[in-house]
Amino acid sequence: MSKLTHFDNDGRVNMVDVGDKTVTERIALARGEVHMSDEAHTHLKAGKNRKGDVLTIAEIAGIMGAKKTSDLIPLCHPLPLTSVKVELSITDKGVAVTARAKTKGQTGVEMEALTAVSVACLTVYDMLKAVDKGMVITGIELLEKSGGKSGLYRK
């Protein structure tokens, strides 16, 4: 069984020391969905939201969220992100979100990709909540990550 890295030998919380790790290109891909009512879905597809373009604003919010991950998650290292791409697409149930984060560093970008997806989904909710407060954010997960000692992970 793997050791939990955010605890020392005495069980005290700590930020992992990545100083001796090799700098490698790190990439992570995450996804999530927002399910909504038919009324909200119709409203979204019409593209006439008074707050603005839902999909574009959510993509920007996702990028901003990735950049703020270490401010939100207490033991995450601040990373020099070299790229964050967030894409939203309308599905038959609502919106699908994917985020790809990239860096060259000593620790992975999984949390940045997952945060980007989460913030983008929350932004869709915020933009459409006047039409549907019962939307469901679901399926937020890491699909793939590469780089570092542990190598490639694919779901």
N, C-alpha and C positions, 0 to 999 in steps of 0.2 A: 504494500500500500504506500502511496506517495505521502511524503511529509508535507504538512501545511506550511508554506513558506513564510507566512506573515506572523508566525509565532516562533520565539526562540526556544532553547532547550528547557527553560524554566516556565514556559507557557505564557510569557509576556508578549504582547503585541509589538511588532517592529516593522519598519519599512525595509524590505529586502535590499541588501547591499549588492548592486549590480556592477560595481566598479571593476571587478576582475573579469567580467564577461566580455566576450568578443563582440565587436561592432559588426553587425550583419544587417542586410536589408530585411526588414520585417514587414509583412503584409497580412492584413486580416480582412475577412469578408463576413458581414453579418446581415441578417434579414429580420423583418417583422411585418405585421399587417394591422390595419385598422378596419374592423368590420362595422358596417353602419346600416341604418334603415334605408329602405327604398327612397324615401323622401330626401334624405341627406345625399344619397348616391346620385339622384337626379340633379339635385342642387350643385353638387361637385362637378358633374359632367357638363352642366350648363356654363360653368366658368364665370359666374356673375356674382361672386361673393363680395359683399361690401368691404370686407377687410383686405381684399386683394386676391391675387392668384394663389390659391391654397397650395398647389404642388410646388411652385417655385419658392414660396416663402418657407415651406417645410424643408425643402432641400437646403436652403441657406441656414435655417435653424439647426439642421443636423450637422452641417459643417462647423458651425459655431459651437455646438455641443461637444463635438470631438475635440476641439481646441481647448475646452474648459474641463476635460475629464478629470485631471488631477486636482482641480478645485472642488469637484463634486464627490469623488471617491477617495476617502481619506488616505489610503496607503499606495495610491497610484503615483508613479513617477511622472513628472512633467516631461513630455517628449517633444523633440523638434520634428513635428510632422512634416513630411515632404509632399504629401498628397492626401486629400480626403475627397472622395466622390460619393455623393448621395443621390440615389435615383428613386423617384416615386412613379408608380404607374397605377392607373385605375384598373381594378379587377371587377369581377361580377359581384363581389361582396363588399368592396370598398377600395382600399388602397394598399398596395404592396410597396415595401420600402427595402432597399438594399443600401449598404454602405461599405465602402472599401477604404481602409486607412493604411498609410504606408509611412515608414520611417527608416532611417539607417541609424541603428542604435544598439543598446545593450539589453533592452527588454522589449517585449512584444507590444503590439497595438490592438490586441483583442478588445480591451476595455474602451478604447477610442471608437472602434467600429460599432460596438454594442451601444455606446452612449449616443453616437450619431443616429442610429436607428431609433432609439428610445425618444430622443428629443424631436426627431422628425415626426414620429407617430403622435407624440403629445401635441405638437403644433397643428397637425391635421385635426385632432380632437378640438383644440382651442378655436380653430378657424370655423368649425362646423357645429360647435356645441349649441348654438342658438336654434339649430334645426333638429339636432338629435343628441340629447344628453346620455343616451344609452349605448353609445358606440363602445366597442370592445377592442382594446389593444391586445394583440395575441401573437404568439409564435416568435417572440424575440429570441434569436439564437445565433451562435457562432457557426458559420458554415465551413470556414476554412481559415487556416493560418499557416504562415511559412516563415522560416528564418529561425535563427538561434539554435541552441543545443538540441532542443526537442524536435526540430525539423518540421516536416509537413503534417498538418492535421486536416482531415476532410471529414465532414459528417456523412 
